[in-house]
Amino acid sequence: MKRRTFLKSVSVSGILLATGSFPLLAFCDRDIIKLTILHTNDVHSRIEPFPMDGGRYQGMGGAAKRAGLINQIRKEEANLLLLDSGDIIQGTPYFNYFGGELEFKLMSKMRYDAATMGNHDFDAGVEGFFKQMQHANFPFINCNYDLSDTVLHESVKPFLILEKGGIKVGILGVGIELKGLLYPENYKNIEYLDPIERANHYAALLKNEEGCDLVICLSHLGYQYRTNKVSDQIFARQSRNIDLILGGHTHTFMKQPEQLENLDGMPVLINQAGWGGILLGRLDYYFERNTKNKCVSCSNMLIRGDGKN
């Protein structure tokens, strides 16, 4: 696939990016395949909307509203992926009482395709997370936690390959270093590995050996820091073969993705959807059927109680 510098223009729907000389409008009269990617992160057991207490997010979020919006989009789009970047649990009494069961069952009902793990997903320990995985009919992926000495060693895979409308999508996951974020007994026997090195290894496999048209990384590293701690921005610049990073951990609300260049001078997009289920991230990729040239538009959506998104 020939890819040059992305062309960028801002429209009412957010950011438009196109490879080479193929801006989005140029695809209107071509044989194209549209792939819609919806994503969440750091929902933190927010099953109900935020309370109507005068707070900043009152009436926003809630699993029912998100499910309705997702179902509406499914009716409109033939090729859709639904992904999550971790910290699914912990934050409301629903987690304290059900331990994650309700969250995973609801995500299964919404038909999530994949998720990665955040640090708070281990708040009930590795065994607690493993116990609740039976309620998830979607896979968890991570490539930089060595889980070989834990009960998760057969349940979490480094990557996943899905095909939508003839487009082959590789999805991998990376997680933040758990030391200092959790009590040691909560992540015992999980060995943290360099996320950049591990992700580049599997991204090369997905792009070059498996022939994936799009490689997505579900990241719970955090968008940016004031230190040299590995963030999505650092990760993107030191990556290869990754097209899109869907982030989490820092609860960053992004109106449109950030575009950075990887080690090969190729574009990488970073998007993150806030926290608490307030925002549903959305990116629409358009692939030209014969060449697989692509462009993408973004329209992240607030999930509000007044029916306006």
Secondary structure, 3 states (H helix, E strand, C coil): CCCCCCEEEEECCEEEEECCCCCHHHHCCCCEEEEEEEEECCCCCCCCCCCCCCCCCCCCCCHHHHHHHHHHHHHHCCCEEEEECCCCCCCCHHHHHHCCHHHHHHHHHHCCCEECCCHHHHCCHHHHHHHHHHHCCCCEECCCEECCCCCCCCCEECEEEEEECCEEEEEEEEECCCECCECHHHCCCCEECCHHHHHHHHHHHHHHHCCCCEEEEEEECCCCCCCCCCCHHHHHHCCCCCCEEECCCCCCECCCCEEEECCCCCEEEEECECCCCCEEEEEEEEEECCCCCEEEEECCEECCCCCCC
